[in-house]
Amino acid sequence: MIRLRQTKGADSGRELEFDQDLIRIGRMPDSDVNFDPEVDLDASGRHAEIRSENGRYILVDAGSRNGTWLNGQRVKHAALHTDDEIELGRGGPKLKVGALQGRPGRRRSISRTSPTVPRRDPRFDAMTVPGVTGARLDETASKPDSLTEDLPFPLPDRGSTRSRRRRPPTSLLWGAAGIVLFVAIVIVVGASVR
């Protein structure tokens, strides 16, 4: 069994307890330890994993964008001990290892959230896809076309989306707005000088 307490991030204060061989950590809704996709932006969708290897718990970076840190050191693969601090991206959410007891079991999760932290409702999670449950994500990954079979709304065909005009990038719009504002200021200042 491993006990984790979140010490930094949107769900700071929650406590999680696991007795399984693999614990997935990230912003994806099917992660065992999932983070808020709109607040905890330093954590990747599939950031890290805690694996059971030879009776120990091992922290493994899953190719995250911002890196996985253990007690202030960037790691790719490291053994966990009680009171270790896991940081997902520099300045990102943090987890404190509260307890490591016994040998990890077989895929039995006893995840609990402390009563002081409200639990997010996955139906309103921005990262979820309608019609696809967490249990089906593994099987649909091998068949990407099956994702669209159960969607409650029709998807546009690929040909029609290519014929549409592309929207300009946001930075271009802000640049144009800045130029218009600058010209307006020059006109106002020029009129007041006369």
Order of alpha helices (4+ residues) and beta strands (2+ residues): beta-beta-beta-beta-beta-beta-beta-beta-beta-beta-beta-beta-alpha-alpha-alpha
